[in-house]
Amino acid sequence: MIQLACNAMMRDPADPDRWLSLEPLIDQVNDLGFDAIDFQFDRGPASHEPAYLESIRRKCDDCDLPIGFFGVGGGFVGASQDGTGRYIGIPLSDEETYRRIEEAKAAIDASAIVGAPLIRMFAGGIPEETEDRDRLWKAQIDSVRRLCDYGATKGVKVGLHNHPPAIPPTGDDILRWLADVDHEYVTHILDTGQWHGSPGTNREGHTIPGVDYYGFMQQTVSHATYVRTKIYRIQTGVEEWLDYHRIADIILHAGYDGVISIVFEDRGNACDYLECWQLGAAHLRQCFRLPT
């Protein structure tokens, strides 16, 4: 049966440069009746030390909130703009690649401690205009394979999340990612909002005419073991930028029965963060025909 989770990260209303700690967020997620929870590795945890992570696991266990994943890192390619303003991929330095791999390994270690089955990594597309495009693609694949090898020693999979850098991917991009990594410890985390042409890729909610980003979801959902459901404009009680009745039909028709997790990215709502979580949960429960 599908479970409804919440991505527990929230900026401090009194200090927008600070992320709220995990403990009160866990209480709020529990109070709102969610079935599971997931975290960002660098947004909320007070520490990455085992003792602290074990305390977070105990708190989630006490609330009967399984932990889905730790989100980590920005992927394994850089992004820049060319002279025409188009985004292109650029290589990371050896030092930066090493730093990102080590950070992701630390997230795998943390996931093993809290009992989460996977980490979340960005998996975007690389524009054709990019110099040495094939070499940059291969460098990404090699880095993810190294993480999958490490994850296999901990029982933690690497979840490829459709998201830049360098640009939002298509369904074909995600299928190529999975095929090229070709590892039993890689999987797909389907994000409803970060596809080529979709409204969530910009602040204004603009789409690219003729691009079927719902088709990308349909193309990749059979490979997904976790779903991130973006909420942008929910003040009316119905998500305005994404059609969740249509998305629910795609996901349910594919036979998916895992976790769908609300990820709130505020786009000018007239209500506060917690109310938006609550409205988003009610909307998704209705669209996915879940118990209230």
TORMITOR-696915 format. One record per residue: x, y, z of N, C-alpha, C, O in turn. Coordinates in pm, whole numbers, plus 50000, padded with zeros to 5 digits. Example, Ala and Ser with C-alpha at 12.3 -4.5 7.8 and 13.67 -1.06 7.14 Angstrom:
! TORMITOR-696915
513194943150780512304955050780513204967050780514244966850846
512854977550708513674989450714512905000350787513415011450804
This chain:
! TORMITOR-696915
500834988150000500005000050000500875012550000501905013050068
500475022549924501225035049918501225041850054500195042750121
502405046650095502545054450217502855068950180503515071650080
502365078250262502595092450238503655097450335503475096850457
504745102450280505865107350361505985122450347505275128850269
506885127950426507175142150420508685144150420509395138350502
509155152350327510565156050325510785166850431510375178350413
511415163050542511465171450662512635181150656513685178750716
512435192050585513385203050592512585216050585511665217350505
512965225450671512225237950681513155248850730513905246950825
513105260250665513895271650710513275277650836512055277550854
514125282850922513665289251044512965302351008513595311150949
511695304051043510995316551009511685328851064511605339651006
512375327351178513065338751238514445341351177515015352051195
514965331551104516295332851044516345324250918516715312550925
515965329950802515855322050679517165315650633517155306750548
518285320050688519565313850652519835301050732520835294250710
518945298050826519145286450913518055276050889516895279550871
518455263350887517495252350874517095247451012517955245951099
515815244851033515345239751160515935225951187516165218251094
516185222851312516735209851349515695198851329514495201551318
516175186651325515295175451289514275172051396513155168151363
514625173451523513745168551629512355174851625511365167451626
512215188151620510865193751612510165190551480508935189451477
510925189151372510315185451244509715171551251508635169051197
510415162351317509865148851332508545149351407507585142651369
508485157351513507235158751589506115164351501504985159651508
506435174451420505425180651335504925171051228503725170351201
505855163651167505465153751066504575143051128503595138751068
504925138851248504125128951318502735134551353501735127651336
502685146851401501415152951438500475154351319499255153751334
501035156151199500215157851079499785144451018499075144250918
500205133351079499695120351038500375114050918499785105450852
501605118250888502335111850778502765097750817502845094350935
503035089650715503375075650737504885073150741505325062750791
505675082550687507125080750678507765094550666507075104650657
509095094850665509815107550666511115105750590511675094850588
511615116450528512965116050473513665129350502513015139350533
514995129150490515805140450535516825144650429517175136950340
517275157050443518415162050366519655161450455519615165850570
520735156050403521925153350484522525166150542523065165950652
522425177350469523065189750512522065200450555522435212050568
520815196650578519805206550615518975201450733517895195750715
519495203450851518745199450969519505191251070519415194151190
520265180951028520975173051130521955181651209522735189251151
521915180251339522845187551424524245181751418525215188451452
524345169251375525615162251371525465150251278524365145751249
526595145251231526605132751156527275121651237527595111051183
527475124151365528075114051452527065102651478525865105151487
527555090351489526655078851509525695080451625524525076851613
526155085651738525295086751856524095095751827522975092551867
524335106951760523225115951726522275109151627521055109751644
522815102951524521975096351424521145085151486519995082951449
521735078051580520975067551650519835073551731518775067351745
520035085451785518945091951860517825096051766516655095451803
518165100151644517145103551544516375091051504515155091351489
517095080051487516405067651453515435063551563514305059651535
515865064551689514985060951800513755069851805512645065151831
513955082751780512825091951783511835088551672510615088651694
512335085651552511445081851442510765068451471509585066651438
511495059151531510885046351568509745048451668508695042151658
509975057351765508945060151865507695066151801506575064051848
507895073651693506765079751621506215070651511505285074351440
506805058651497506415049451390506545056251253505635055551170
507695062751231507985069651105509225063451041510345067351076
509075053950949510245048750878510945060150802510305069350752
512275059250795513065069450726513375064450585513935053650567
512985072350486513125068150347514515069850290515045060650229
515115081650310516445084050256517055096550318516375104450383
518355098050295519055110650312519365116050173519975109050091
518965128450146519335135050022520705141450038521005147350142
521525140149935522905145049949523445149749814523135144149709
524265160149821525115163849709524425170349591523205170949583
525255175249500524765182049381525115175049252525135181449147
525375162149258525715154949136527195155649103527975161149181
527565150248990528975148748955529345155548824530215150848750
528675166648796529055175148684528735189448724527775191848797
529525198848677529235212848703528345218548595528045211848495
527915230848614527055237548516527495252048501527905258548598
527405256948377527745270748350526885275348233526165267348174
526955288148199526235293448084527215297447976528255303348004
526855294247851527705298347739527375312747700526615319547768
527945317247590527765331047547526345334647510525995346447504
525515324747484524125327347447523175326147566521975327947552
523735323147684522905321547802522385307547825521665305147922
522745298047738522315284147755523215277047856524425279547862
522615268247935523405260648031524145249347959523615242747870
525375247348001526195236347952526835229348071526905235048180
527295217148051528005210048155529475213648153530055216148047
530085213748270531525215948283532085205748381531385201248472
533355202048363533925191748452534155197148593534425209048611
534055188448691534465191548826535965189148839536525180748769
536595196348929537995193348959538085179849028537105174949083
539275174049025539475161349095539185162849245538625153949308
539575174449300539345176849443537855177549475537405172149576
537085184349388535655185549413534945172249393534025168949468
535345164649293534765151349274535015142749398534105136049446
536235142849449536565135149568535695139649687535175131349761
535565152949704534775158049816533325153349808532745149449909
532755153649688531355149649672531175134649694530165130249750
532135126749649532055112349672532135109349822531385101049874
533045115949891533185113650035531935118050111531525111550206
531335129350068530105133750132528995123450111528235120450204
528895118149991527865108149964528125095250041527185088750086
529375091450056529695079750139529265081950283528755072850349
529485094250333529045097350470527525096350481527015091950584
526815100350376525345099150377524925084550374523925080750435
525675076250302525395061850302525595056150443524775048350491
526695060150508526945055650646525785059850737525305051950818
525355072550722524255077550806522965069950779522225066750871
522695067050651521485059550616521495045750679520475040950727
522665039350678522765026050741522455026850890521825017850945
522895037450955522675038851099521195040951130520655035151224
520525049451050519105052551081518135042651016516935043451039
518655033350936517795023250876517135027350747516155021250704
517665037850683517125042150553517695033450443518885030250446
516885029450344517365020150242518145026450128518725019250047
518175039850119518865046050007519245060450038518755066550133
520155065749954520435080049951519885085549822519565078149729
519755098849817519255105549697520355113849635520955122449700
520625111149504521645118549430521005124649305520095118849246
521495136549265520995142849143521435135349019522565130549011
520515134348922520805128048793520145136448684518965134748653
520925145548626520385154548525520845150948385521515140848363
520465159548292520905158048155522095167048127522355176548202
522825164148021523945172647978523625177747838523405169647748
523575190947818523215196347686524165191747576525355189647599
523615190147456524425185747344525525195647310526555191847254
525335208547343526335218747312527565217747401528555224647377
527515209347503528615208147600529855202147534529785192147464
530975208647559532245203247510532605190547587532435189847708
533105180547514533465167747576532305161647653532475156347762
531125162347594529895157847660529995143147702529635139647815
530475134647612530545120447645531505117747761531255108947843
532595125247766533555123347874532945127448008533155120748109
532195138448009531545142848132530495132848177530355130148296
529765127448081528765117348116529425105248180528975100248283
530495100548119531175088748171531745091348311531725082448396
532235103448335532775106648467531675105748574531925101048685
530475110448540529365109248634529045094548664528895090648780
528965086748557528615072548573529645065448660529295057548748
530915068348636531975061948715531855065548863532045056948949
531535078248893531405082449032530225075349099530335070949213
529105074449029527935067849087528205052949107527775047249208
528905046649014529245032449032530085030449157529885020849232
531025039549181531855038449302530975039149426531195031849523
529985047949424529075049049538528215036549553527955032049664
527785030949441526995018649448527815007249508527304999349587
529085006449469529944996249528530054998149679530014988549755
530195010749720530285013449864528945010649933528905004650040
527865014949870526535012449926526254997749946525574993850041
526774989449856526554974949866527164969349994526684959350047
528224975750044528844970850168528034974750291528234969350399
527104984250274526294989250384524814985650370524024988150461
524444979750257523034976650234522194988850202521004989150232
522804999150141522135011750109522275014549960523385014849907
521145016549892521175019149748521365034049718521135042649803
521805036649596521935050449545520715053249459520525046849355
519895062749501518695066449427518975078249336519315089049384
518825076349206519055087049108517775095249092516735090149051
517885107849127516765117049133516815126349012517805133448993
515775126448929515755135148812515795149748855514825155248907
516965156048830517205169648879518535174348820519465166448808
518625187348781519945192548741520935190848855520525189848971
522235190648826522885195948708522985185848595522805173848619
523285190348473523445204348434522095210348394521865222348411
521195202048340519845206348305518855195748349519225184148368
517565199548365516565189348399516525178448293516565181448173
516445165848335516525154948238515195151748172514135156248216
515275144148066514115137748003513995123448057514855118848131
512935116748017512815102648053513935094447994514445085248059
514335097547870515435090247807516725091847886517495082347899
516965103847940518165106048020518205096748142519235090748172
517075095648211517035087148331517225072548294517955065248362
516595068148186516785054148144518235051548107518765040748133
518885061448046520305059748013521145059348139522075051248149
520855067948237521565067448364521525053248423522555047548458
520315047848433520155034748496520875023848418521505014948476
520785024648285521415014348201522935015348208523615005148213
523475027548209524925029248208525555026248344526645020748351
524875029848453525395026148585525355010948601526315004848646
524215004948563524104990348555524624983548681525584975848677
523984986448793524434981248922523214977349004522204984348999
523304966549078522144962249157521844971849271520764971349330
522794980649304522564990349411522255004449359522465014249431
521775005449236521255018149186519755016849166519265006149130
519025027749191517585027949168517185042049125518025050949116
515905043949100515385056849054514455062649158513535055949206
514685075349193513745083149273513045092649178513665101849124
511755090549158511005098649063510535111449131509795111049229
510955122749077510505135849124509485141249025509745141548905
508325145449074507265149748984507505163648926506825167548832
508475171148981508605185048940509845189048866509915200348818
510845180348854512135184548798512455177448666513505171148651
511535178548572511735173048438511935184348337511495195648358
512605181048228512735190548118511345195748077510445187948046
511205208948078509955215048034508905216848140507865222948112
509145211748263508095212148364508135225348442509155232048444
507025229048507506945242148572507865243848691508265255048723
508205233048758509025234248877510485237548852511235239648947
510885238148727512285241148695512585256048694513725259948667
511595264348724511815278848728510885285048831509915278748874
511175297148872510415303648979509015307748936508135309449020
508805309448805507535314748757506535304048718505375307248689
506945291448717506035280648678505815279548529504805274048485
506745284748450506615283848305506915269648256507755262648313
506235265548153506505252648089507045255047949506975266147896
507595244547889508045245247750506955239047664506695227047676
506325246747577505245241247494505695229147415506785228947357
504835219047413505115207147335505935196547406506115185647353
506435199547525507215189747601506295182347697505645188647782
506215169247685505305161247767506045156047890506525144647891
506145164347992506865160148112506085149648190506685142048266
504775148948172504025137848231504425124648163504445114048226
504725125448035505195113647964506515108548017506755096448017
507385117648064508655113248123508395105248252509075095348278
507415109548330507065101948450506555088048413506945078048474
505695087648312505145074848267506255065648216506205053448232
507255071648154508375064248094509265057948201509855047348176
509385064148318510375059748416509785053848544510525048148625
508465054948564507885051148693508105036348725508215032648842
508175027948624508365013648652509735010748713509954999948768
510665020348703511995018648762512105025148899513125023648966
511085032248941511155040149064510855031649187509955023249186
511625034049293511355027749421511015038249528510805034849645
510975050849487510585061849577510085073049487510605075049378
509075080449534508515091549456508505104149543508035104049656
509045114949487509005128149550507905136349482507995139049362
506895140249557505765147649501505915162449537505695166349651
506295170449439506525184649462505205192049482504225189649411
505205200849580504085209749606504605224049593505535228049664
503985231749502504415245549477503365255849519503635264749600
502175254449464501085263849494499885255749541499225249149462
499605256449674498605247649734497625255349820496805249249890
497675268549818496865276449912495355274349894494585276649987
494925269949774493505267249751493105253249795491925249849795
494095245049833493835231149864494085221749748494015209549763
494385227449631494705219649510496015224949453496175236949434
496965215849426498225219949365497955226149227497315220049142
498465238449208498145246049088499105243848972498735245848856
500335239749000501325238648894501415224548835501805222848720
501045214548913501105200648866499735194248883499035196848980
499375185948788498075179148788498235165748859498655155848799
497905165448989498135153249065497095142349041497355130749070
495955145848989495035135248945495675127448830495615115148826
496265134648737496935128248623498165120448669498395109248624
498955126448758500155119648807499785107048884500435096748869
498745107848967498315096149043497885084948950498185073248976
497185088248843496795078048746498015071148686498025058948670
499045078848653500275073248596500935063748696501315052548660
501065068248820501785060448921500995048048961501565037248974
499695049548981498875038049021498745027948908498745015848932
498625032748785498495023648671499745014948656499665003548610
500905020548695502165012948686502285002648798503224994648798
501345002648892501404993049002502334997149115502684988849199
502735009649118503635014249223502915013649358501775017949369
503595008349460502965007449592503955010949703503875005449813
504885020049672505865024149771505495037249837504325040049861
506515045349867506335058049936506205069449835506935069949737
505265078549860505245091449792505485102049898504785102349999
506465110749875506905120049977506675134449932507115138349824
505985142050014505755156249984507065163950000507745162950102
507395171749897508535180949902507975194849871507595197649757
507925203449971507305216449955508335226849911509335228949980
508085233249798508905244249749507965256149727507285256949625
507955265049822506965275849824507095285049703508165290249674
505995286849633505925296249521504795306349546503805306949473
504985314149652504075325049677502765321449741501745327749713
502745311249826501515307549897501185317950005502075324150063
499895319650030499455329150132499275322650268498735328750359
499725310250283499615303150411501015298450451501925298050369
501165294850578502495291450627502885277250588502105269650530
504135273850623504735261350580503935249250628503625240250550
503615249050757502915237450811501535235850749501095224650723
500845246850725499525245950661499665240650520498825232950473
500725244750451500945239650315501225224650317500735217350231
501995219850415502185205450431500835198450449500555188150387
500005204250535498715198250565497815198150443497165188050414
497765209350370496945210150249497465200550142496685193950073
498795199850128499375190750030499065176250062498765168349972
499135172750190498835158950231497385155450200497105144650146
496475164450233495055161750205494805160250055494045151650012
495445168749977495275168149831495805154949774495145148649691
496975150849818497555138549766496775126249814496605116749738
496315126449937495495115149984494235113749898493805102649868
493655124849858492475124349773492815119349634492115110849579
493905124449576494275120649439494705105949431494385099049334
495425101149533495905087349533494955077749603495245065849619
493795083149646492755075049709493295067849832493105055749849
493975075649918494545070350041493605073350158492815082750151
493675065450265492855068250383493185081850441494345086150439
492185088650492492415101850553492585100350704492785110250774
